[in-house]
Amino acid sequence: MIKLASKNRRLIRKLEQAMLRMAPCDRVIFLGHFVDDATFFELARQHGVSVAEVEAALRRGLVILADILEPEPQRWWRFWRR
């Protein structure tokens, strides 16, 4: 069994939460693009939707992922401290 650091386990749990929050069609398109490296055109053809609908599904998936990974946006002044 592979031992993962607690930080990695938390990240994996958050990614799983994000996948579960996505609509089933959005999840399949999201994973097809980011895991299987399918192009927008391939995904549109496979799922019988337009390229614009694939882009919208990816956007919805990224919004959910961003909400899970960074639930509260950083305040603008924190960017200046870096």
C-alpha positions in Angstrom: 0.0 0.0 0.0 1.3 3.4 -0.9 1.5 5.8 2.0 0.5 9.4 1.1 1.2 12.4 3.1 -1.8 13.9 4.9 -1.7 16.9 2.6 -1.9 14.7 -0.5 -4.8 12.7 1.0 -6.7 15.9 1.7 -6.1 17.1 -1.9 -7.4 13.8 -3.2 -10.5 14.0 -1.0 -11.2 17.5 -2.3 -10.8 16.4 -5.9 -13.2 13.5 -5.2 -15.7 16.0 -3.7 -15.4 18.2 -6.8 -16.0 15.3 -9.1 -19.1 14.2 -7.1 -20.5 17.8 -7.3 -20.3 17.9 -11.1 -23.2 16.8 -13.2 -22.5 13.4 -14.8 -22.2 14.7 -18.3 -19.9 17.5 -17.1 -17.8 15.0 -15.2 -17.3 12.8 -18.2 -16.3 15.7 -20.4 -14.0 17.2 -17.7 -12.2 13.9 -17.2 -12.1 13.2 -20.9 -10.3 16.5 -21.5 -8.0 16.6 -18.5 -7.2 12.9 -18.0 -7.6 11.4 -21.5 -6.3 14.5 -23.3 -9.3 14.5 -25.7 -9.8 17.7 -27.8 -12.9 19.8 -27.6 -13.9 18.5 -31.1 -13.4 14.8 -30.1 -15.5 15.3 -27.0 -18.2 17.1 -28.9 -18.4 14.3 -31.4 -18.4 11.6 -28.8 -21.2 13.1 -26.7 -23.2 14.5 -29.6 -23.0 18.2 -28.4 -21.5 21.3 -29.8 -18.0 22.6 -29.0 -19.6 25.5 -27.2 -21.4 23.0 -24.9 -18.1 21.2 -24.2 -16.5 24.5 -23.3 -19.4 25.3 -21.0 -19.1 21.9 -19.3 -15.4 22.4 -18.7 -16.1 25.9 -17.4 -18.7 24.6 -14.9 -16.2 21.9 -13.8 -13.4 24.3 -13.3 -15.7 26.6 -11.2 -16.6 23.7 -9.0 -13.0 22.7 -8.7 -12.0 26.2 -7.8 -14.7 26.5 -5.2 -13.6 23.2 -3.5 -9.8 24.0 -3.6 -10.1 27.6 -2.7 -13.4 28.2 -1.0 -12.8 31.8 0.0 -11.1 34.0 -2.6 -8.0 35.8 -1.4 -8.3 39.5 -0.6 -6.7 41.7 -3.2 -4.0 43.1 -0.8 -2.6 39.6 -0.2 -1.4 39.5 -3.8 0.9 42.5 -3.1 2.7 40.8 -0.2 4.3 38.1 -2.4 
